Amino acid sequence: MRALVRPARLRPGARVAVVAPSGPVPEERLAAGLDILRGWGLDPVVAPHVLETHPALDYLAGADAARARDLQEAWCDPGISAVICARGGYGTQRMVDLLDWTAIRAAGPKVFVGYSDLTALHEAFAVRAGLATLHGPMVAAATFLNDLRTQESLRATLFAPESVRTLGLETARALVPGRAHGVTLGGCVSLLAADLATPHARPSARGGLLLLEDVGEEPYRLDRVLTQLLRSGWLDGVAAVGLGSWAECGPYEAVRAVLADRLGGLGVPVVEEMGFGHGETALTIPFGVPGVLDAETGTLTLDVPALT
């Protein structure tokens, strides 16, 4: 697992594109999120198809080709410094194969922010472009709109990344003790499993600090997903595992039992409740950056800032 190319931090006045690779976006929540970005001194530009809904499949924000075109054009626009997703849902896997990765690589590194369904894009940017990304809140997500700590974590990462090199909420604690060095990767565990054997999936998490979370998956389904990753060999050689939130996945003790059963046998440190993902607070976590996961302190400490 190698460290990836980090993009530059943002400066006041930077133009940032807002795209919707997944589900339809509530207009009023988008407007509220844009106001937050403007309050930080950013100049957000909404991509043309963000507020569309697919005519037949109402869980998609417009046609696959349109959603891909929005991201492609934003990324290849030299005047855009960052691409931030409006929301998750479902749909990224339908559009990711339509992107021109040669052109994306040629455009160079930019900040990419998203989580949940955008896990597929985090993996694609890593595998196809060699770029580090930010697992962070989306512009129209309720957590971003309502939680000040979530907002501050993203703002600090974008503008002063050296100030947030040690990550983890006070709730974090060891599920399996230990300390390990590696390169960060991860996202929604169900999306990582769904990505297996696709052109954008890395062959394994070997040498990585694997950061996992999910939403709306009952314990037996989490068991199935983790078992798939184990059986496929994808978890072989992972350095450590950090766990975020498991919103709407059932009683946490039931979820915890599954996590301990499926991950405890890896023989690596495992930290739970670190505070990223779909929970009430969602810290921004960089992917593709080297660091140390310490189960005793419940922290992820980056070797270098998330952005240059």
N, C-alpha and C positions, 0 to 999 in steps of 0.2 A: 504494500500500500504506500503510494508516494504522495507527497504534498502536491497540491494543485496550484495553478497560477491564481494569485489573488488580485481582484480589481482594486482600483483606487477609491479612497474614501470620497464622500460627497462634500461639496462646498455650498454655502448659501447661494441661492440663485440657480442651482443645478436643475436641468430639465429631467424629469423622471416620467417614464411611460407607465400607464396603468393598463394592464391587459387582463383578459378573462379566458384562460385556456380550458376552463372546466364548466361550471354551472352558471345559470343566469344570475344576474346581480341586481339586488334591490336598489332602485335609484336613490332613495332617501338615505340609505346607509352609505352608498358610494359618495354622495355629496358630503356627508359628515366626515368621512375618512379623508376626502380631498382637502377639506378645511384644516384638518390636523396637519397634513403635509405642508400646506401653505403657511401655517403657523410656524413651521420649522424653517421657513425661508426657501422652500423648494418650489419649483414650477411644474406641477403635475399636468401631464397631457394624457387625456383619455383616448385610448385607441378606438377606431371607428365602430367596431362591432361589440364593444363591451356590454352595452345595454340590450343587445338582441337576445331573442329566444328562438331556438330551432323550431321550424314550423310543424314538425311532426313529433319530435322528441323533446318535450318541454323541460327536461333535466339538463339540457345543453344550452350554453350561451351562444347560439348561432351555429352555423354550419362548421364542420371540422376545418375545411379549407380557409374559411374566414378567420377563425380563431388562430390558426397557424400563421396566416398572413399578418395579422396584427402583431404577433410576437416577432416574427421575422423582420418586418419593416421597422419596428421599434429598435430591435437589436442592431440592425445594420444602419441606423440613422446616426451619423457621427455627432449630432447635437444632443443625443440622449445619453445620460450618464448612468441610469439605472432603469431596470424593468421590475415593477412590483405588481404582483397579482392581486386582483380584486377580491376573489374568493376561491374556495375549493369546490367540493361537491363530487362531480364525476365528469370525465371527458378528456383529460390530458392524454391518456393512452391512445385515444382515437386520433389526436392531432400531431403527436410527437414525431411520427414517421413522415409527416408532410414537411417538416422543417429541412432547410438546406444547411446541413452542418458544415459544409465547406465554407459557405458564406459567413456563417456564425463564427467559425474559427478565424476567418480573415478579418472580421470586424473587431476582434480583440476582446479582452476581458471587460465586462461591465458588471455592476451589482445586479444580482437576481435575488428576489425575495418572494417566498411563498412556503406553504407547508400543506399537509393533508394530501389531497389528490395530486398536488404538484411534486410529490416524491418522485414521480416518473421523470419530471424535468430535471430535478436535482441529479438523478442518476445519469441522464442523458448529457447534461452539461459536463459532468465529470468524465464519462467514458468517451464521448464523441468530441469534446472540445478541450478537455483538460483544465476546466475552470472551477474554482471554488465558488460556492454559493452560500446564501443565508437562509436557513430554516427559520423563518420569522413570520410575524403576523401579516395578514392581508388587509388591504385598505378598507373593505366593506365588512370585515369580520367583527362580530359583536365584542369579542375580547379586546380587539384593538380599539374599538370605539369607547369601551366602558372601563378599561383597566389602565390606570396611570403607569403602573410598573411595566406593563407590557409595552406601552408607548415609549417610555423612557429607555427601555432596553434596546429597542430598535433605533431610536434617535441617537443614543450614545454609540451604537455599533456603526451607524452610517457616518457620523461626523467626528467621533473621537474614539475609535476602536481600541486604542491603547488603554482606555479607562475601564474596559469590560473584558479583560483577559481571563478573569476568574469567574466562572459561571456556576449557578446552582442556587436553588431556593433553600431556605432554612429547613424545609421539610425533608431534604435529601438525607438518605442514610444507606448504610451498607446492607445489601441483600446477601452478597458474598464478599468477604473482606479482601483487601489487596489494593495494589497500585500498579498502573500500567501506562506505558507510553505508546502512542500510535497516531494515526491520522483519522480525523472525524468523518463519519458518513452516517446515513440512515434516513429516518423519516417514518411514515406510516408503515407498520410492519406488514399489514395486509397488502399494501401496494408494492412493497419490496418483493413479497412472494409472487404477486401477479406479474412482476417484471422479469422473473426468471426465464432464461432462454430467449429473451428478446435481443435485438441488436444493441440496445442501450444498457443492458445489465452487465455489471462486472462479474467475473467468474466466481468470486468469493469475497468475503469480508476479511480475509487474512491480513493480519497486521493492523486492523482498524479499530478505532474506538467507535463502536456501533451504538447509535442513539436511536431508541425505538419509542414509539407511542402509537395510539390509535383511538378511534371513536366508534361507538355503536357496535362493537364486536363482543358478543357474549363469551364467557370464559371458554366454552368448548370450541368456539370458532377461533379464538386466540391460540388454543392448544393446537388446532389443526394447522394454522398458519405457521406457528413456530416449529411444529413437527415437520412440515414440508421443508422449511429452511434447513433443519437438521438433517433430514434424509437426503436432501440434494447435495449436502456437503458444503453449502454456502457459508455456514458458520464455522467451518474448520479453520483453526488458526487465528480466530478473532482475538484481539488483545484484551478487550474489556467491553462491557455493555453498560450503557447509561439509559435509564428508563424515565420517561416523562409521564404525561397524564393518560388516563384511560377512561375518559368521559363516556358515560352511558354504556359502559361495558359490564355493568352489574356491580354487586358489592365488592369493594376493593379487596377485602380479605380473600374472596374467591378468585379474583384476578391475580392477586399476589401469589396464591398457591400454585396457579398455572405457571407464572413467571419463574418461581423458584424451582418447580419440577422440571421445566423444559430448559432453563438456562443455568441452573445450579450445577449441572454436571459438566459444563464446559471447562471448569477448572480455571476460570478467569474472574477478576473482580466484576461485581455487578452492583450498581448504585440505583436505588429506586427513588421515585418522587422528586426528580430534579427540577421540574417546573417548566417544561417546554411542551408544546403540542396544543391540545384542545381544551386545556384546563382554564380555570378562571384567570390565571396569569400565565403568559406564554413568553418565556425568555427567547431572545434571538440567539441561535446557535449556528456558528459557521460550519460548513461541510468542506472537507478538503484541506483542513489546517491541522498541523501537528500539535499535540498537547499531551497532558497527563490527566488520566481519570483516577481520582483518589477516593476509594470507597470509605476510608476512615473519616475524611473531612466532608465527603459528599460533594466534591467539586470537580469541575473540569477546568484546568488551567492551560491556556494556549501558550505555545512557545513563542508565537508572534501574533500581532493583532490580526483580526479577521480581514481587514482591508489595509492596503498600503498607504 
